[in-house]
Amino acid sequence: MSWFQMITTLFVVAMTVGASNAQLSATFYAKTCPNVSTIVRNVLQQAQQNDIWIFPKLIRLHFHDCFVHGCDASLLLNGTDSEKTATPNLSTDGYAVIDDIKTALEKACPCVVSCADILALAAQISVSLGGGPRWKVPLGRRDSRTTHREGTGTIPTGHESLANIATLFRSMGFDSTDLVALSEFNTLNKQILNQTQAHGIYSDKQTFNEFFFSHEMSVGYQAFTHLEGHDAKLTRPSTRLTRTHLNNYVPKADNVTSLIDLDEQTSLTFDNNYFLNLQNRRGLLQTDQELFSTNGAETVAIVNRFARSQSQFFSRFAKAMIKMGNINPLIGTNGEIRLDCKKTN
């Protein structure tokens, strides 16, 4: 699908966002499942004991679901032609925890809470448990009966130019502040690196970034590449890692589930350190660093503002997440309430 086709499709999707705002409600389950948030939180706290990265994994699931045909839990459906098996989603994880949440909710409130709402709640609670802001999640989404694999090309990969990623976000109803705020998602996320792309090409005298500049990451992600005309410091940070250090990051035996920190200082905490990294020209992904290093871009001032004030960042991130959660939800009698998030009823 061409960029023009993707943007045209997303523009149509985005036109439904405003209409959905009035029909989703933070009190949607007040009578039918009043303890829904508590149940989700309890499952997540238990899951975090076994997987310290479960919070960013679940935030990412919500992001990837909403960016393809709207927030309808179509990502969760199994099948050989599912969204799960499309390249941008091969590295997603956390599905078992979503199933655990669904099981707990079915025991407490049978046939009531949708999988799409579970994703939205899990993302919000994951952010708050990770030290980030809280917000009231508009609820009332229903679940798709179909998957939308053909739309997965709209999921950002991390190597788009700033112009392209800004166009993509605008087509979905986001402004530049939303774009910068949601890019912070990377501070709680990690990046996949296939071992076979690392061993045999990384010498003890090479810097970590020299490896990144010449080799693509697996599963459709690409390392930040040199941008002509930018400060040389952008491509040569001072941190140096030897083969021993790299071995601690890359997966063993072609296991694509091992991950690399994109926030080298506070990767387990949701904070504004991501923007400080960009100011210091330490963004590892092209899209991230271009937010700050593109001359004349309005995103530069936004990065500086968020770097100065974590409270301002938190406020705008929460608003952007609410906006994202309102992309083309199924409401009323559309879709269904799945009994099992992996399959239709």
Residue, then its C-alpha position, 0 to 999 in steps of 0.5 A: m500500500s502506498w503512502f498516499q493510500m495509507i494516508t487517505t484510508l487513515f483520514v477516513v478513520a480519523m473522521t470518526v474520532g470526534a463522533s466517538n468521543a461523546q459515546l465512550s464514557a469513563t463510567f461505562y462499566a459503573k453498574t455492569c462491572p464496577n471493579v474492572s480497573t481494580i481487576v486489571r490492575n491486580v492481574l498486571q501487578q502479578a504479571q510484572q512479578n514474572d516479566i519486568w517488561i510487561f508494562p511496555k509490552l501492553i502499551r505497545l499492543h494498544f498502540h499497534d491495535c489502534f493504528v490499524h483500523g482503530c481500537d477494536a482488538s483486531l490485533l488479538l485475533n489468532g490466525t495464519d492471516s492475522e495482524k499478529t503474523a504481519t511483520p510489524n507485529l512479529s515482535t509484539d508480546g503480552y498476549a497471555v496477560i491480556d488473556d489472563i485479564k479477560t479470564a479474571l473479568e469473565k469470572a467477575c462480569p461475564c460477557v461484559v468487558s470487551c477486549a478492546d477496552i481491556l487493551a485501553l485499560a491495560a495501557q493506562i494502568s501500565v503507564s501509571l504503575g510504571g511511574g507515569p500519569r493517570w487518566k480516566v479511560p473512555l470505555g464502551r468499545r466493542d470487538s472486531r469480528t475481523t482482522h485487518r492485516e492489510g492495514t499493518g503498513t500504517i504502524p510506524t517502524g522507527h525509520e520514517s522521516l519526520a515529514n512522513i511520520a508527521t503526515l501519518f499522525r496528522s491523518m489520524g487526528f494528532d498534532s505535533t505535540d501529540l506526536v512528540a508526546l507519544s514518541e516517549f513511548n519508546t522510553l518504556n519500550k525496547q528494540i529487537l536485535n537479531q543475534t545473527q546481525a551482530h556477531g561476526i560484524y562487531s569488533d571490539k574497536q567499533t562503537f555501538n552506534e557504528f554497528f547500528f548505522s550499518h545494519e538493520m534491526s530485525v522485524g522491520y525496524q531500522a537503526f538510526t542512519h546518518l542524516e546529511g547536514h546534521d551535526a556529526k555528534l548526532t551519529r557519534p555519541s561517546t558511549r563505547l561498547t565492546r563485543t562482551h557488552l553487545n553479547n549482553y543485549v543480543p538474543k541467543a540462537d536467533n531468538v527474536t524476543s530479546l530486546i535492547d533499551l532505547d532509554e539507556q538511563t531509566s528504561l524501566t521508569f516512565d519519565n521525561n528522560y527520553f527528551l533529555n536523551l534527544q537533546n544530547r543527540r542520543g536518540l537511537l531511532q531515526t524518527d526519534q532523533e529527528l524530532f529534535s535535530t531537524n532544523g526549523a521543525e516545530t517539534v524541537a520546541i516541544v522536545n525542549r518543553f517536555a525536557r524541562s517539565q515532566s508535568q507538562f509532558f505527563s499532561r500532554f501524554a495522557k491527552a494524546m493517549i485518550k485521543m489515540g484510544n478514540i480512533n474508530p472504536l466499534i460502539g453500540t451494536n457494532g462488533e461483539i464482546r468476545l468471550d475469548c480475545k483470541k477468537t470471535n464468538 
